[in-house]
Amino acid sequence: MFTEERLEQILDILNENGRVKVKELSELFKVSESMIRKDLKKLEVNGTIQRTYGGAILNRKFSEIVPIDNRIKVNTDTKELIAKKAFTLIADGDVVFLESSSINFFLSKLIANSNKRITLITNMSIIPSLFNDNTTVKLICLGGIYDKRSGGVLGSEVNRSISKYNFNKGFVGSSGVNLITNSVYSGTLEDGNVKELVISNSKEAYLLVEKEKFNLDSTYRFAALEEFSAIITDSDITDEIRYKLKKLSVKLI
């Protein structure tokens, strides 16, 4: 086997399992452990992996915490597409929660410009003005400590408020999704606590993420993928992502 073929297979194993061990790879490919260490060093130089004691892990990036004012100006076409998919799931009579995320901002605009008769509950402080001319939505804004990075209110007060409601549908964003560890992340504990409550109090919970988020990790794990009724994302995600979601029995929209 050529070195390039072995490197490609090592990457396949890493993408499947998240980590590899030198000894196991040596036995699998029937080459010396020193040869495997050289292979891993090449992959590390390329920035693909991070070597560890006795093996290696995928070199996944950590997401940055970016204020929502900046996030709603990036990847707008993609976020609008995902928002449109989510919008079709909302029916008259629904009680809907939108937690503070850039995609939910675009979803709230679609709701505000529609005739859907719903109750909309949110901790997202930047959307109430969108509903100034809307006569069909009952808008409930929850109070708490305003966080300018998330664009919403966080903390114990908003958590207490959310715990008192039941939602037909809850729509949640994320700063990173790891399909290897089955983890959905938020950048902060406070934001993650809100997301956890929304999921637990929703009959149907939906994760709204761009495809880039599947390659990012973040600080706080607030959910496993199977806790969601479905993931709503780009239409052109890779076959690898589709395969992994199918293995986890996660519905994709």
Secondary structure, DSSP 8 states (H G I E B T S, - for coil): --HHHHHHHHHHHHHHHSEEEHHHHHHHHTS-HHHHHHHHHHHHHTTSEEEETTEEEE--EE-----HHHHTTSSHHHHHHHHHHHHTT--TT-EEEE-S-HHHHHHHHHHHTS----EEEE-BTTSGGGGTT-SS-EEEE--SEEETTTTEEESHHHHHHHHT--EEEEEE--SEEETTTTEEEESSHHHHHHHHHHHHTEEEEEEE--GGGGGEE-SEEEE-GGGSSEEE--TT--HHHHHHHHHTT--B-
